[in-house]
Amino acid sequence: MDQAAQPITTSRVARPVAVAGVAKARRNRQRLIKNIVAHAVLIAFSIAFMVPFYWMLVSSLKTNQQIFTIPIQWLPDPPRWENYSEALNYPNFPFLRFLGNSVFYSVSVTIGTVISCAAVGYGFARLRFPFRDTLFYITIATLMIPFIVTFIPTYILFKNFGLIGSYTPLILPAFLGNAFFIFMMRQFFLGLPNELADAARVDGAGHFRTFWQVMLPLVKPALMVVAVFTFLGTWNDFLGPLIYLSDNKLYPLSLGLYAFRAQRTTEWALMMAASTITTLPLIIIFFFTQRYFLEGIKLTGLKG
């Protein structure tokens, strides 16, 4: 009896194990197929997004005739590297001056935005004062106000102060904070342990010292997110300089390239070369800051 029952018991145990193994293999195969499809879609979208940049790059190494040839010439033959030197030294197009203006404008706005948003976000997160929550809600509500609604009053205000035609109307608002980045910094500061501020207070540190020496070093990823987003947006800003600047010597690259195209509509190769040089600083900045940038996005999304 016992010997006869032994094979039956073993088969009953082995059958569920085999079924489970088949189900696990099926799940692994389905997961593999999903991953392949997802990566294929991402690669396809990446290629689609890279095509304009690739076309700008190869066009910067062509002649004007080669840019518009049919069928499309995907590789320059031969490459014209001298297009870059001609674009940098083209008459009535002071590229280096425009580059310096863009660097000054972008760095100034980035510094002002990072400092102001970090300070205000820390105040909303850690300090207790009357109407704190009300002021925070009002700050967030400004995100729903369209830019065009505040544009005319702001322009009239700066005009009455005699600041039109300089970078002051473009840089000064950055030191007054940005509602979105204030909200982001507040959420990040709320995620830090309260024990850190309590320990600093026990050691005799005031609010400013606690903010500057204790809290601020802990939010470097969030600061990097604010800095990168602000720098990218300011570097590509076209409407602000177009409205407030009248002297072409003060033009940033975004406005300088437009003026170059308006004057020389046929110099497409030089235009592409100048546009490529304009894009390179953004690529370099993201390449060196991507670790902090992605970490900041991840942590900011997790903080409640």
C-alpha positions as CSV (number, residue, x, y, z in Angstrom):
1,M,0.0,0.0,0.0
2,D,2.7,2.4,1.0
3,Q,4.9,1.6,-2.1
4,A,1.9,2.0,-4.4
5,A,0.9,5.3,-2.9
6,Q,4.4,6.8,-3.2
7,P,4.4,7.5,-7.0
8,I,0.9,9.0,-6.8
9,T,1.9,11.4,-4.1
10,T,5.0,12.5,-6.0
11,S,3.1,13.1,-9.2
12,R,0.5,15.1,-7.4
13,V,3.3,17.3,-6.0
14,A,5.2,17.6,-9.2
15,R,2.2,18.6,-11.3
16,P,1.6,22.0,-9.5
17,V,5.3,22.7,-9.6
18,A,5.4,22.1,-13.3
19,V,2.4,24.3,-13.9
20,A,3.9,27.1,-11.7
21,G,7.1,26.9,-13.7
22,V,5.3,27.2,-17.0
23,A,3.3,30.2,-15.7
24,K,6.5,31.9,-14.5
25,A,8.2,31.3,-17.8
26,R,5.1,32.8,-19.6
27,R,5.2,35.8,-17.4
28,N,8.9,36.3,-18.0
29,R,8.3,36.0,-21.7
30,Q,5.5,38.6,-21.6
31,R,7.6,40.9,-19.5
32,L,10.5,40.6,-22.0
33,I,8.2,41.3,-24.9
34,K,6.8,44.4,-23.2
35,N,10.3,45.7,-22.4
36,I,11.3,45.2,-26.0
37,V,8.3,47.0,-27.3
38,A,8.7,49.8,-24.8
39,H,12.4,50.3,-25.7
40,A,11.6,50.1,-29.4
41,V,9.0,52.9,-29.0
42,L,11.4,55.0,-26.9
43,I,14.2,54.6,-29.5
44,A,11.8,55.5,-32.3
45,F,10.7,58.7,-30.5
46,S,14.4,59.5,-29.6
47,I,15.4,59.3,-33.2
48,A,12.4,61.4,-34.3
49,F,13.4,64.1,-31.7
50,M,17.1,63.9,-32.8
51,V,16.4,64.4,-36.5
52,P,16.0,68.2,-36.3
53,F,19.2,68.6,-34.3
54,Y,21.0,66.3,-36.7
55,W,19.8,68.2,-39.7
56,M,20.9,71.5,-38.1
57,L,24.3,70.0,-37.5
58,V,24.9,68.6,-41.0
59,S,23.4,71.8,-42.6
60,S,26.0,73.8,-40.7
61,L,28.7,71.9,-42.7
62,K,27.1,72.4,-46.2
63,T,26.7,75.1,-48.7
64,N,23.4,76.9,-49.2
65,Q,22.8,74.8,-52.4
66,Q,23.4,71.5,-50.7
67,I,20.9,72.3,-48.0
68,F,18.0,72.4,-50.5
69,T,19.1,69.7,-52.9
70,I,16.5,67.0,-53.8
71,P,16.9,64.2,-52.9
72,I,18.0,65.1,-49.5
73,Q,21.7,65.0,-48.9
74,W,22.1,63.5,-45.4
75,L,25.9,63.9,-45.2
76,P,27.9,67.0,-46.2
77,D,30.2,66.3,-49.1
78,P,32.7,67.8,-48.4
79,P,32.2,69.2,-44.9
80,R,32.6,73.0,-44.7
81,W,34.1,73.6,-41.3
82,E,34.9,77.1,-42.3
83,N,31.2,77.9,-41.9
84,Y,31.7,78.2,-38.2
85,S,34.6,80.7,-38.4
86,E,32.6,82.7,-41.0
87,A,29.6,82.8,-38.7
88,L,31.7,83.9,-35.8
89,N,33.3,86.7,-37.8
90,Y,30.4,87.7,-40.0
91,P,30.1,91.5,-40.6
92,N,27.3,93.2,-38.6
93,F,26.9,90.0,-36.5
94,P,28.9,90.3,-33.3
95,F,28.4,86.7,-32.2
96,L,30.8,86.9,-29.2
97,R,29.0,89.9,-27.9
98,F,25.6,88.2,-28.2
99,L,27.1,85.2,-26.5
100,G,28.4,87.3,-23.6
101,N,24.9,89.0,-23.3
102,S,23.2,85.6,-23.2
103,V,25.6,84.3,-20.5
104,F,25.1,87.5,-18.4
105,Y,21.3,87.4,-18.8
106,S,21.0,83.6,-18.1
107,V,23.4,83.5,-15.2
108,S,21.9,86.5,-13.5
109,V,18.3,85.3,-13.8
110,T,19.4,81.8,-12.6
111,I,21.1,83.2,-9.5
112,G,18.2,85.4,-8.7
113,T,15.6,82.6,-9.1
114,V,17.5,80.0,-7.1
115,I,18.2,82.4,-4.2
116,S,14.7,83.9,-4.0
117,C,12.8,80.6,-4.5
118,A,14.9,78.8,-1.9
119,A,14.5,81.5,0.7
120,V,10.8,81.9,0.2
121,G,10.2,78.2,0.0
122,Y,12.1,77.7,3.2
123,G,10.0,80.4,4.9
124,F,6.7,78.8,3.8
125,A,7.9,75.4,5.0
126,R,9.7,76.1,8.2
127,L,8.8,79.5,9.6
128,R,5.6,80.3,11.5
129,F,4.0,83.7,11.0
130,P,0.5,85.1,10.6
131,F,-1.3,84.4,7.3
132,R,1.5,82.1,6.2
133,D,-0.9,79.6,4.5
134,T,-3.0,82.4,3.0
135,L,0.1,84.0,1.4
136,F,1.2,80.6,0.1
137,Y,-2.2,80.0,-1.5
138,I,-2.1,83.4,-3.1
139,T,1.4,82.7,-4.4
140,I,0.2,79.4,-6.0
141,A,-2.8,81.1,-7.4
142,T,-0.6,83.4,-9.5
143,L,0.3,80.4,-11.6
144,M,-3.2,80.6,-13.1
145,I,-2.8,84.2,-14.2
146,P,-1.8,84.3,-17.9
147,F,1.4,86.2,-18.8
148,I,-0.4,88.6,-21.1
149,V,-2.5,89.8,-18.2
150,T,0.5,91.1,-16.2
151,F,2.6,92.1,-19.2
152,I,1.2,95.5,-19.9
153,P,1.1,96.7,-16.2
154,T,4.7,95.4,-15.7
155,Y,5.9,97.2,-18.9
156,I,4.3,100.4,-17.8
157,L,5.8,100.1,-14.4
158,F,9.3,99.7,-15.7
159,K,8.7,102.4,-18.3
160,N,7.8,104.9,-15.5
161,F,11.0,104.0,-13.7
162,G,13.0,104.6,-16.9
163,L,14.3,101.1,-17.1
164,I,13.2,100.2,-20.6
165,G,16.2,99.4,-22.9
166,S,18.3,97.7,-20.2
167,Y,18.5,94.2,-18.7
168,T,17.0,95.4,-15.4
169,P,13.3,94.6,-16.4
170,L,14.5,91.1,-17.4
171,I,16.6,90.3,-14.4
172,L,15.0,92.1,-11.5
173,P,11.8,90.0,-11.4
174,A,13.9,86.8,-11.0
175,F,15.0,88.1,-7.5
176,L,11.3,88.3,-6.5
177,G,10.7,84.6,-6.9
178,N,8.9,82.2,-9.2
179,A,5.6,80.6,-8.0
180,F,6.2,77.2,-9.4
181,F,9.7,76.9,-8.1
182,I,8.7,78.3,-4.7
183,F,6.1,75.5,-4.4
184,M,8.7,72.9,-5.4
185,M,11.2,74.1,-2.9
186,R,8.6,74.3,-0.1
187,Q,7.6,70.7,-0.7
188,F,11.3,69.6,-0.7
189,F,12.0,71.5,2.6
190,L,8.9,69.9,4.2
191,G,10.5,66.5,3.5
192,L,13.5,67.2,5.6
193,P,13.5,65.9,9.2
194,N,12.5,68.5,11.8
195,E,15.3,67.2,14.1
196,L,17.9,68.9,12.0
197,A,16.4,72.3,12.6
198,D,15.9,71.5,16.3
199,A,19.5,70.5,16.7
200,A,20.7,73.7,15.0
201,R,18.4,75.7,17.2
202,V,19.9,74.0,20.3
203,D,23.4,74.9,19.1
204,G,22.3,78.6,19.0
205,A,21.8,78.9,15.2
206,G,19.1,81.4,14.1
207,H,16.8,81.0,11.2
208,F,19.2,82.4,8.6
209,R,22.1,80.3,9.7
210,T,19.9,77.2,9.9
211,F,18.7,77.9,6.4
212,W,22.1,78.7,4.9
213,Q,24.4,76.1,6.7
214,V,22.0,73.2,7.5
215,M,19.0,73.1,5.2
216,L,20.4,74.5,1.9
217,P,23.2,72.0,1.5
218,L,20.6,69.2,1.8
219,V,18.5,70.4,-1.1
220,K,21.2,70.6,-3.7
221,P,19.4,68.3,-6.1
222,A,16.3,70.5,-6.0
223,L,18.4,73.6,-6.4
224,M,20.0,72.0,-9.5
225,V,16.6,71.4,-11.0
226,V,15.6,75.0,-10.5
227,A,18.9,76.2,-11.9
228,V,18.8,74.0,-15.0
229,F,15.2,74.8,-15.8
230,T,15.7,78.5,-15.3
231,F,18.9,78.6,-17.3
232,L,17.4,76.7,-20.2
233,G,14.3,78.9,-20.3
234,T,16.3,82.1,-20.0
235,W,18.9,81.1,-22.6
236,N,16.1,80.4,-25.1
237,D,14.0,83.5,-24.1
238,F,13.0,85.5,-27.1
239,L,9.9,87.5,-26.2
240,G,11.4,89.3,-23.1
241,P,14.5,90.7,-24.8
242,L,12.4,91.6,-27.9
243,I,10.1,93.7,-25.7
244,Y,12.5,95.4,-23.4
245,L,15.7,95.8,-25.4
246,S,16.1,98.3,-28.2
247,D,19.9,98.5,-28.7
248,N,21.2,95.6,-30.8
249,K,24.4,95.7,-28.8
250,L,22.5,94.3,-25.9
251,Y,20.8,91.5,-27.8
252,P,21.2,87.9,-26.5
253,L,21.8,85.1,-29.0
254,S,18.2,84.2,-29.3
255,L,17.4,87.7,-30.6
256,G,20.7,88.2,-32.4
257,L,20.1,85.1,-34.5
258,Y,16.7,86.5,-35.5
259,A,18.2,89.8,-36.5
260,F,20.9,87.9,-38.5
261,R,18.2,86.0,-40.4
262,A,16.2,89.1,-41.0
263,Q,19.2,90.8,-42.6
264,R,20.7,87.8,-44.4
265,T,17.9,85.5,-45.5
266,T,20.1,83.5,-47.9
267,E,22.9,82.6,-45.5
268,W,21.3,79.4,-44.2
269,A,24.6,77.5,-43.7
270,L,26.0,80.2,-41.5
271,M,22.7,80.5,-39.7
272,M,22.8,76.7,-38.9
273,A,26.4,77.0,-37.8
274,A,25.5,79.9,-35.4
275,S,22.5,77.9,-34.1
276,T,24.7,74.9,-33.5
277,I,27.1,76.9,-31.5
278,T,24.2,78.5,-29.6
279,T,22.9,75.0,-28.7
280,L,26.2,73.6,-27.5
281,P,26.3,75.3,-24.1
282,L,22.9,73.8,-23.2
283,I,24.1,70.3,-24.1
284,I,27.3,70.7,-22.1
285,I,25.5,72.1,-19.1
286,F,23.0,69.2,-19.1
287,F,25.8,66.7,-19.7
288,F,27.7,67.8,-16.5
289,T,24.6,68.3,-14.4
290,Q,22.3,65.4,-15.4
291,R,23.1,63.3,-12.4
292,Y,22.0,66.1,-10.0
293,F,19.2,67.1,-12.3
294,L,17.6,63.7,-12.5
295,E,18.2,63.0,-8.8
296,G,16.4,66.3,-8.0
297,I,13.4,65.4,-10.2
298,K,13.2,62.0,-8.6
299,L,13.4,63.2,-5.0
300,T,11.1,66.2,-5.7
301,G,8.5,63.8,-7.0
302,L,8.7,61.6,-3.9
303,K,8.5,64.4,-1.4
304,G,5.0,65.0,-0.1
